[in-house]
Amino acid sequence: MVAGISIPTFILVGLAAVPYVDRNPSVLPGDRKIAITLFTVLFMFGAVLTIIGSFFRGEGYNWIWPWAQGVFFEL
């Protein structure tokens, strides 16, 4: 529930809220530090969770270190 629904929903809602949080009328990237920072943090959080979910799981979705037992991958 938490990993499959709550956290991805938080990431998507956060990314959608970035334009409303930063009300700066400027269109120059140098003037939009808050929007760029929020987007980068939320995007990287989602990317890290995706990498963890893909490579750091074993049988039954249990946590493993990939170099200890090999990568468990089913396509």
N, C-alpha and C positions, 0 to 999 in steps of 0.2 A: 504494500500500500504506500509506504513512505517513498521508497525508491522508484516505484513505477508511476505514481500519480502525483503525489504532493510536490516533490522536488522539481520534476519537469514543469509542472504548472507554475511553480514559483518563478522559475527561470523565464518562461514565456511571458508571464504577466509582468515581470520586471523589465524585460526587453521592450514590451509594448508600452510601458509607463515612462520610459526614458524621455520621449519628446514632451511629455506633460510635466515632468519634474524640472527639466531645464527649460525655462521660459525665455531664454536669451534670444532676442530677435536677430542677432548677427548670423550670417551664413558662413563665416570664416571658421575653419576648424581650430585655429589658434585661440579664438574667443569662446569656444564651446568646451572648455575643459571638463565641466561636470558631466555633460552628456557622453563625451568620449570615454571618460573614466568609468562611469556606470555601465556603459555598453561593454567595454573591455572586460570588466570584472565579471559581469553576468555571463558573457560569452565564454570566458575561460573556465568559469565554474562548471558550466554545462559540458565543455569539452573534456575537462578532467574527469567528471563523473562518467562520461561516455567511455573514456579510456579505461577507467577502473572497472566498469561493468563488462567491458569486452575482454580484458586481458588478465584481470586479477580474480577470476572466478574458477572454481573447479566443479567437481561432481556435485550436483544438488545446489549449485550457485553458492557454495561455501568459499570463503576467502582463502586464496592460496597465493604464494609468491610464484610468478611464472618460471623463474629460474630453478625452483626447487622440484617441481613435478612436471614441468612442461605446460604449454598452453593448451587448454581444453577448448576446442572450437568445433561447433557443429554448424554446417552450412545447409 
